[in-house]
Amino acid sequence: MAAMDTDMDPATIPRLHAPYVSQDQKYGLSMQRYKGQQYSQLYFIRIVTIRQHLTPCIQERWPSLPVCNILALEEDKACVVIGTLYKQMQLKPSVLDEYSKERSVVPLASPNKFTHKDDYLILEDESGRVKLTGSAVLSSMYVTGVVVAIVGREEKDGEFFVEDVMVAGLPPQKPLKNSDVDKFVLFVSGLKIGGHGTNPLDLQLLVDHLTGHLGEVQEQSLSSQIVRMVIAGGSLDLQTSISNGQPMSAKNQSKLVEPVKELDLALTQISAAMPVDIMPGANDPANFSLPQQPLHKCLFPGATMYNTFVSATNPHQFELDDVLMLSFYR
């Protein structure tokens, strides 16, 4: 960590800056109506793209084995197959369960987990699908959507016995540029303003630290190296139960509004000193399904006066000082 001059006057400590580019456009929902879009094209593009990266690795690792599609598999013949995993789960929720006759007679108990010992994996490509067996590919180790290359052979019952698995791995890392000064990004989550047991002093201590009003020169110097703050969901804990679907009294309306005002006041103070991104969470006033859209700026009349304040989506992707970052709250 680069040394900083701790003898300087606190009033002269400059805050470091970093170029910022938001990449949340891909998570914005358009106003177009649903027209029967499916995920098939997404999976097709994914397998075609990742196959190009797996092919040279397969030739290096298993040079003597042929690469086949699922439709061309032959019984007891070793080969390599590239495809997308699908995890068949017995306890996976289904919207059809809500309308089944059995559910209307005997309500189903909600499980505390969705995995089961009888879950199994299926491999799919453009030509077909096949059930996978063998200890080399355990269902507990994979999720739906992973593109893999597997080595094995088709058995008499039509299942594919897996002997080895290869995944594409991570994409090449963009090299980071050298810097003489350390820069930090602060990620904060779960403030739960308005919830039971929260202490307003904790939030004020955070605000004072970020704005340079807390600690000695050394702490203030460290605070000046924070180039951006990202509030990754869970900012509010609104007591929505007081409404009960009925018109609320002025007192109850105030209970709902006060946490939002408190959050806006904190964001206004922080935005005056440094850039701030705020993402929605499960209990914040935003749509529940992913991708969550940005919290409406009318909730933050004070913070929106500063161009350093950004209401972002969930997930939130951005580039800061040529470093790509992805933040997600669930």
LINRAQUI-V829091 format. One line per field, one symbol per residue. phi: phi as a letter, one per 40 degrees, with the letter a starting at -180 (. if undefined). Layout:
phi=???
This chain:
phi=.ccbcccccdcbccccbadbbcbcdcccccccccbgcbcdccccccccccdcccdccccccbcccccbcccccbcgbcabbbabcbccbccccbccccbccccccbdcccccabcacccabbbbbcciaacbbhccbccccbbchccbbbbiaccccgcbccbabbbcgccdccccccbcbcbbbcbbagcfcgccgcbdcccccccccccgbbgccccccccccccabbccggcbbccccccfgbdccccccccccdccccccccccccccbacbbbbcbcbccacccccccdcccccbcccccbcccbcbcbcbbabbfgbcbbbabb
